[in-house]
Amino acid sequence: MLFSEESESRIIEMAWEDRTLFEAIEMQFGLTEPQVIRFMRSRLKPSCFKLWRKRVSGRTTKHMKLRSKSITRGYCPTQYKQR
C-alpha cells in the first residue's frame, strides 16, 4: 500500500503509542498487525525498530482481546491538550 508522508507519520505515531490498538490502525489505514510490523521495519532504523518491538511485544494495551474492559479510551486525557 502507498501512503502519503502524513499518513506514514501517523501510522508510526499510532504504532508507538501505548494505548493505540493495532485494530485501530487496521480500521483507519487497513494494515493488520503483521503488516504494521513490516511497515515499521521498513521505515525505522534497525535500532529503533528493535526498541519498538521490545516495547510492544506482549503489551496488553495494543490488542483488543488482551485489553482490560475498564480501558475505554485510546489515549491519555492530557495527550492532545494545547500547551
Secondary structure in CASP SS format (residue, H / E / C, confidence):
PFRMAT SS
TARGET T0000
AUTHOR 0000-0000-0000
METHOD secondary structure of the structure
MODEL  1
M C 1.00
L C 1.00
F C 1.00
S C 1.00
E H 1.00
E H 1.00
S H 1.00
E H 1.00
S H 1.00
R H 1.00
I H 1.00
I H 1.00
E H 1.00
M H 1.00
A H 1.00
W H 1.00
E C 1.00
D C 1.00
R C 1.00
T C 1.00
L C 1.00
F H 1.00
E H 1.00
A H 1.00
I H 1.00
E H 1.00
M H 1.00
Q H 1.00
F H 1.00
G C 1.00
L C 1.00
T C 1.00
E H 1.00
P H 1.00
Q H 1.00
V H 1.00
I H 1.00
R H 1.00
F H 1.00
M H 1.00
R H 1.00
S H 1.00
R H 1.00
L C 1.00
K C 1.00
P H 1.00
S H 1.00
C H 1.00
F H 1.00
K H 1.00
L H 1.00
W H 1.00
R H 1.00
K H 1.00
R H 1.00
V H 1.00
S C 1.00
G C 1.00
R C 1.00
T H 1.00
T H 1.00
K H 1.00
H C 1.00
M C 1.00
K C 1.00
L C 1.00
R C 1.00
S C 1.00
K C 1.00
S C 1.00
I C 1.00
T C 1.00
R C 1.00
G C 1.00
Y C 1.00
C C 1.00
P C 1.00
T C 1.00
Q C 1.00
Y C 1.00
K C 1.00
Q C 1.00
R C 1.00
END
